[in-house]
Amino acid sequence: MTSGFGELTAQTLARKGHRVFASMRGTASKNAAPARRLLGWANKRALALEVADMDVTDGRSVHACVDGVLRAADHIDVVFNNAGRGSIGPIEAFSMTQIERLMSTNALGPIRVDRAVLPSMKFQLRPDPLAK
């Protein structure tokens, strides 16, 4: 979520009063500037928006991010997963490594995120046996 739909969605939700964890990969390296920009935008407006590091192509990164958010917020209500890569050209122009990288982000990335988040979301739906 370094720009585009992800950034606009994070800003819109934060403006509406939601606590937002905007994830992107490389928050301390290649995406440090977009992370700082988004945090600065939120801080200037006193909005509850935090940046979390997540690489959807890496299962360990996904689980570490989700675990960190759950520790900080205790629950996750909504996931807006829009990580993606695009390439244009004839299929034979791409190596299998390039195609696998695209698939890891665009097809398997959302599945990794869903699998990491769904157990806690399902737990939230269970009725509280102590509630009346």
C-alpha positions in Angstrom: 0.0 0.0 0.0 2.5 2.6 -1.1 0.0 4.5 -3.3 -3.2 4.4 -5.3 -6.2 2.5 -4.1 -4.6 1.2 -0.9 -3.4 4.6 0.2 -6.8 6.2 -0.6 -8.7 3.5 1.2 -6.4 3.7 4.3 -6.9 7.5 4.4 -10.6 7.3 3.9 -11.1 4.7 6.6 -8.9 6.7 9.0 -10.8 9.9 8.3 -14.0 8.0 9.1 -12.7 7.2 12.6 -11.4 3.6 12.0 -8.1 2.4 13.4 -6.1 1.5 10.3 -3.0 -0.7 9.9 -1.7 0.1 6.4 0.7 -2.6 5.3 3.5 -2.4 2.8 6.7 -4.2 2.3 10.1 -2.6 3.0 8.9 0.1 5.4 12.5 0.5 6.6 14.1 0.3 3.2 12.7 0.9 -0.3 9.2 2.0 0.9 10.5 4.1 3.8 9.5 7.4 2.1 5.9 6.3 1.4 5.6 5.0 4.9 6.8 8.2 6.4 4.6 10.2 4.1 1.5 8.3 5.2 2.4 8.4 8.9 3.0 12.2 8.6 -0.4 12.6 6.9 -2.1 10.7 9.7 -0.2 12.4 12.5 -0.9 15.9 11.1 -4.6 15.0 11.3 -4.4 13.1 14.6 -5.8 10.0 12.9 -5.5 6.4 14.1 -3.4 5.1 11.2 -0.3 2.9 11.6 2.1 1.4 9.1 2.9 -2.3 9.3 5.5 -4.1 7.3 4.2 -7.1 5.2 5.4 -8.8 2.1 2.5 -10.9 0.8 4.9 -13.2 -1.1 6.5 -14.3 2.2 4.3 -16.4 4.6 6.5 -15.6 7.6 6.2 -11.8 6.9 2.4 -12.1 6.6 2.1 -14.0 9.9 4.4 -11.6 11.7 2.4 -8.6 10.5 -0.9 -10.2 11.4 0.4 -11.2 14.8 1.7 -7.7 15.4 -1.6 -6.1 14.5 -3.5 -8.6 16.7 -1.2 -7.8 19.6 -1.7 -4.0 19.1 -5.5 -4.0 18.3 -6.7 -7.3 19.8 -8.8 -8.0 16.7 -9.1 -7.4 12.9 -12.5 -6.5 11.5 -11.7 -5.9 7.8 -8.9 -6.8 5.4 -8.5 -4.8 2.2 -5.9 -6.7 0.3 -4.8 -5.0 -2.9 -1.2 -5.9 -3.3 -0.5 -6.4 -6.9 2.0 -6.4 -9.7 1.4 -5.9 -13.4 3.3 -6.7 -16.6 2.5 -6.1 -20.2 3.8 -8.1 -23.1 3.5 -11.4 -24.8 3.7 -14.4 -22.5 6.8 -15.8 -24.2 8.7 -12.6 -23.3 8.5 -13.5 -19.6 10.7 -16.0 -17.8 9.0 -18.6 -15.5 10.6 -16.8 -12.6 8.9 -13.5 -13.6 5.6 -15.3 -14.0 6.0 -17.1 -10.6 6.8 -13.7 -8.9 3.6 -12.3 -10.4 1.5 -15.2 -9.3 3.0 -15.2 -5.8 1.9 -11.6 -5.3 -1.4 -11.5 -7.3 -2.8 -14.9 -6.7 -1.1 -16.5 -3.7 -0.6 -13.2 -1.7 -4.3 -12.7 -0.9 -4.6 -16.4 0.1 -1.6 -16.1 2.4 -3.2 -13.0 4.0 -6.7 -14.6 4.3 -5.3 -17.7 5.9 -3.4 -15.7 8.4 -6.3 -13.4 9.3 -9.3 -15.7 9.1 -8.7 -17.8 12.3 -8.9 -14.6 14.5 -11.9 -13.3 12.5 -13.8 -16.6 12.9 -13.1 -16.5 16.6 -14.7 -13.1 16.9 -17.9 -14.5 15.4 -18.3 -17.2 18.1 -21.0 -16.4 20.7 -19.7 -15.5 24.1 -20.9 -18.3 26.4 -20.8 -15.8 29.4 -22.8 -13.1 27.6 -26.5 -12.8 28.4 
